[in-house]
Amino acid sequence: PMPADTPQQEPRRHVRHFLDFEKPIAELEGKIEELRHLSKSGDVSIADEVSKLQAKVERQIRQAYAKLTAWQKVQVARHPERPHAIDYVQGLIDEFTPLAGDRAYGEDAAIISGIGRFRGRSVMVLANEKGATTEERVKRNFGMARPEGYRKARRLMELAQRFKLPIVTLIDTPGAYPGVEAEARGQAEAIARSIETCLDVRVPFVSVVIGEGGSGGAIALAAADR
């Protein structure tokens, strides 16, 4: 087997990111931070005022997200502060053991994969990972898998079938990588074979879109039972 590192929590930026329609919420958050800073530097207690502003923030968030346009929903799906696949794996999967490589070309860091336990039951996990920092995003190709990523997925789905392991996939990708080298290594064929394997396996198969799911690059891991 090719060496594989256990997914680790990637450092998050400290600066909050707000979408255009969240600007009023950002202003309130800024006021709350100012008040908290004042309370630390002086003797004045402003807990009640902070509490009122926090309630107003929560109310505005509910109102804003209750009437999103189609484009705003896309922006939310791509929000840089959404949890990534690594966050879900660390939070939900116990004893996660990464499995890597397609046994034909190499490893694709855009898809993390391995065996672990979900609520005590052994499962096979496959997930698109975009990366949180600039270095990680480059390493993981911004979540855009190459042919070796889909061939790895196919190999591990067949492994799950052999050992009767349920499959869980976490989808978060703008699509498959469209680069020349990916096309040269058979991108379309790799995607088609991965979709075919999704439909062929006879074990429970659950797929969750945790961010965005673009085109065949997402369907290749998402053609599931549920």
Secondary structure as UniProt FT lines:
FT   HELIX           20..22
FT   HELIX           23..41
FT   HELIX           47..66
FT   HELIX           70..77
FT   TURN            80..81
FT   HELIX           85..92
FT   STRAND          94..98
FT   TURN            109..110
FT   STRAND          111..118
FT   TURN            119..120
FT   STRAND          121..128
FT   HELIX           134..139
FT   HELIX           141..143
FT   HELIX           147..162
FT   TURN            163..164
FT   STRAND          167..173
FT   HELIX           180..184
FT   TURN            185..186
FT   HELIX           187..200
FT   STRAND          205..213
FT   HELIX           215..222
//
